[in-house]
């Protein structure tokens, strides 16, 4: 059978989305393509965002391929499944563009993983994959009744089989990207130490997170912590370097202080960036990060008080002063270090500013606290309203707009209501 894997051409006008708006490698589609081709299927991977495709160009590409399945994601990439645009405007428009070019519309992403029935209905899809999609997509070539982690219509009724899927990381291969495709990837995610002179890329060394912070929307996708085999990590890195990239951003939900992984990277000439928690890194391992080529650390601190971190269920064992000392030390080894802060009712604004000024004195950048969006699928959402229902996204969005007057630096300062966004502006 033939599968078109489509990453939409994303736009974020009026959205509360606070992730990066540049194109990133569609890792989920890279894995899916490898597994589909392993089973003899034909695959077309279209990144409409990277290629800046117009609707007519996208339609022509899909129509020429004549796929049995057109797969559309509801998040820009795996990197942003935890903070995807709440609205389904862009996926809906993409599906409308290609609907009559295929036999079935498949939706993957965080929305369908948390609210499958609502997502199926909003997008008028034929089937929604719940959770990580790469191992499920090949099963759609058979009878959907025999597949787990899917939601679909049959005989006028919605059927749900199983719950969100977690992939076996030992079975996912090293990704290989076409050199010409990578050449278009000029963006170096979260890199600020130097201007790019060659393409960048994203990859993962692990998936999931062993922590359960209240604000993190990962309960229904990319949740349980799993490591990739070292030889696979090495193979994928070597392939990227051979293809000409100079920087890799590791999208792991949390890059843990595993010496063996850092040493694999250190053995290769490549710059890289990570997102992590600084309290998990001792000084020796921070030294190793610097020697290995790390040029960017995005560290989740979230709150400057122990009470605030406890409220967020961070399970942090360091004091605020110890966190600051470790961040400052990391800056002496890594060119760019960031301390992420979130809005917290436990933090005094003056003390927050003093904390930020202390860090900035030593070159550590710390953002102004970002308002928390209670994503369906996060402990915060469940605490406020219970399990997500058919109005989960609207409810969370309305609460967010009522609760805050200021947002992050890259958000619209007057975001539109979700209903308006999904209706089209």
Phi, psi and omega in degrees: 000168185242131181239128168260120179258112191244120168263117185298164170275102190283143169222151190229024181300128178076004185271154173274000182307129181240019174275174178294142185257005176277160176292143176227156182299132179281078187302320181300324178285329176298313177296315182300317179300316181298317182288323178294315180293329177300329181264010173091008180274156174268139185229134172243120178254118180242120174253091184294333178287310180299320184269357179054050182279137172283164177305319181293323177293318178298314181300318181297319180297314182291317182299319179297327181281331178054063186281154170285326182230131169251118184257126181235132180264152180257012177221147184302328176188170176308327181304331186242021175298329182280346180218046181292158171303127180298326184282151180254026182301307185292314175302321180296317179295321179295315179298320178298328180290326189246001189306315184271013176259004186214166180271337181208139175261125178247133178246132175234160177131182185291328182296311179290337179287328183262319181230072187297315183295315178299317181294318177303316183286316181299321184263358182050043180279165175273325180206143178243134175266130180262126179087203183289131198263341193298324180276344182273324185305317179299332182287343180288347177289344177256202179287123182297338179295340179262004181259143174266164175062039177227153175229127184206168176261139171207132179056039176079005181236152176272131179240138178237127179246115176072194180240189182302139184271142172243120185289152173277104185296340178286343182261350180275128186281170170293130182282142176234121182252145176299136183301321180291326176295315179296327182299335178281349188270072183285338185289133172251102188296128176056037174248132184226001185278336184201157176282141180299139173243357179205168182298159173247177180204169172236150174202175178229147174253347177205172179218142181088182183211137179282354180260164184225057179299144189295332186272351189272121180270079180226006186299330185249011177194145177047049186262291185296138184283128179219137178263148171275149177299143183300321181294329178288319176302313181297317181297317181292319177300314181299320179296318179294316180296318178298328180281356172105009180282154179242351184214138178233129172260125182271114190276003181317133177312321175210118180278107184276161186277065176268115183301319185297322179292315181297323179292326175299317179291319182299333181285356182238151182271089181206143174271151180208160177232156184220160166241132190201190171240125185292338181289349179270356186246122173275175187294324179297317181288330174295320175302316180296320176304313180298316180293331183284345179111012178292128180240359182208126175236122172254107188251125179280108174259317173072305181225148181267004178238152177297321179298319180295317179293324177293322179297327178275001180058043182286333184055046179270130183264356180261152174282169179298319178296321179293323176297315180298316180300319182289322176297317180295321178296318180300323179295335178283349181244336185234132187301323181231127177228132181236137173252113180280133177237144176243156175300129180220134179290348181271350187258129176282128183305322179293322179289326176298314181296322177296320177297315180296319180294322178299314180294317183294333176301330180255013175089004177272125180272135177227126183285157168296141184308132183265134177298144181272125172268124184281077184302134170304131185101355176260154174302328178299315179298313182298321179297322183281319191225359183088200182293143180299139176240198186291344178252019186301313184290319177297317181298313180296320182292316178299317178300317182297313182293330178282334188274336188229147175253336179238148185233195180285169186298329185261000178275155169299135180285343173232074181299148179278152174301151183300317180301319180292319179298318184282339176280337183100137185261000000 
